[in-house]
Amino acid sequence: MKTDRYSRQTMLPGFGREGQEKLAASSVLVAGAGGLGCAAAIYLAGAGVGHITVADADTVSLSNLQRQVLYGEHQTGLPKAHAAVERLHALNGSIELKAVPEFITAANAGALAAGHDLVIDCTDNFATRYLIDDACAAAGVPWVYGSIGEFGGQLSLFCGPSGTRYTDLYPERELLCAAPRRTLGVLGAVPGVLGAMQAAEAVKYLLGMGESLDGRLFCIDLLTFQSTVLEI
């Protein structure tokens, strides 16, 4: 392990070399490589999480680059999973990276979740989040939820020690999954902020540091910088 690379975090109270070794041995699935996924993945890679899988079947488009800052213009048209792994490898060549150019489906969710210590949800629809919730509950794997829209977002941790699930926050599954999807605008920095917070929550959970959002929902409005934490 390159000690100089991680010196600014290993000097943190409760982190140390032991914490860095835990991260190096950890495996995280980033489900979705859009705005949230770009921010979450880059900070996980920078922190030295040893095994990162990026799953997304979409391709990079020019309209993505306003908020998906992991990518470059030269990667337009490439599968996001492969483009993300290319850039993450350039940031940290000492970790293992895997691209899965697939969306999360009922067919693959269980195997993907079971193969990791933690899942980070960076998707953008109710149906996929319910699939992740089901798969993680069955596999006993916690997941970090993130959702954004326009100027704000939400963050939580599900299937953790408290047993709180996404269905506890949004119990009306059939109704929400059947609702027509709407494309909303988003300030480019919003997924950056929430994705970075997902990465922080992931690192905290993997190392057992601080207070997690297990059983709680964090909400923030970046127009006003008002935030709140609610019990689920």
Secondary structure, DSSP 8 states (H G I E B T S, - for coil): --TTTTHHHHTSTTTHHHHHHHHHT-EEEEE--SHHHHHHHHHHHHHT-SEEEEE---B--GGGTTT-TTS-GGGTTSBHHHHHHHHHHHH-TTSEEEEE-S---TTTHHHHHHTSSEEEE---SHHHHHHHHHHHHHHT--EEEEEEEBTEEEEEEESSTT---HHHH---HHHHHHS------B-THHHHHHHHHHHHHHHHHHHT-S---BTEEEEEETTTTEEEEEE-
